[in-house]
Amino acid sequence: MNALRKLYRVTVDHLTKVIGAIGLGIMSMSAWIDPQTVGAAASQYLGEHAYRKVGAVLFALVILRGWYSGRKFKQLNAPSPP
């Protein structure tokens, strides 16, 4: 059961990274090709200060990801009970 849980966590971890990288690539390409269109679409869906909102959400996700990874690292390196 523990091996299955570990496999699930590793799979989800890597899948999250891959999806994030693909999303970053698509958004970067769109913003590089036509930044006005990307800005207009973001403003339409997010209202004013769309870039600040997106930046705040991405920053929060990075902080949460770092917190989660740090917590898991501490759990792995914790001494096992006797």
C-alpha positions in Angstrom: 0.0 0.0 0.0 2.9 2.3 0.9 4.6 1.7 -2.5 1.3 2.4 -4.3 0.9 5.7 -2.4 4.5 6.7 -3.2 4.1 5.9 -6.9 0.9 8.0 -7.0 2.7 11.0 -5.3 5.7 10.7 -7.7 3.4 10.5 -10.7 1.3 13.5 -9.6 4.4 15.5 -8.8 6.0 14.9 -12.2 2.7 15.4 -14.1 2.2 18.7 -12.3 5.6 19.9 -13.4 5.0 18.8 -17.0 1.6 20.5 -17.2 3.1 23.7 -15.7 6.0 23.7 -18.2 3.6 23.2 -21.1 1.3 26.0 -19.9 4.3 28.3 -19.4 5.5 27.5 -22.9 2.1 28.2 -24.5 1.6 31.5 -22.5 5.2 32.6 -23.3 4.7 31.9 -27.0 1.4 33.7 -27.1 2.7 36.7 -25.2 5.8 36.8 -27.5 3.7 36.6 -30.7 1.0 39.0 -29.8 1.2 40.6 -26.3 -1.8 42.9 -26.9 -4.1 40.0 -27.5 -3.0 38.2 -24.4 -3.3 41.4 -22.3 -6.8 42.0 -23.7 -7.9 38.5 -23.0 -6.6 38.6 -19.5 -8.3 41.9 -18.8 -11.6 40.6 -20.2 -11.6 37.6 -17.8 -9.8 39.1 -14.8 -10.8 42.7 -14.9 -8.3 45.5 -14.2 -4.8 44.7 -13.1 -4.9 41.3 -14.6 -1.2 40.8 -14.7 -0.9 41.6 -10.9 -3.6 39.0 -10.2 -2.0 36.3 -12.3 1.4 37.1 -10.8 0.0 36.9 -7.3 -1.6 33.6 -7.9 1.6 32.2 -9.5 3.6 33.5 -6.6 1.2 31.9 -4.1 1.4 28.6 -6.0 5.2 28.7 -5.9 5.2 29.3 -2.2 2.8 26.5 -1.6 4.8 24.1 -3.7 8.0 25.0 -1.8 6.2 24.5 1.5 4.9 21.2 0.5 8.3 20.0 -0.9 10.0 21.1 2.3 7.5 19.3 4.5 7.9 16.1 2.5 11.7 16.4 2.6 11.6 16.8 6.4 9.4 13.7 6.7 11.8 11.7 4.6 14.8 12.7 6.6 13.1 12.4 10.0 14.5 9.6 12.2 12.3 6.5 12.2 10.7 5.7 15.6 12.4 2.8 17.5 
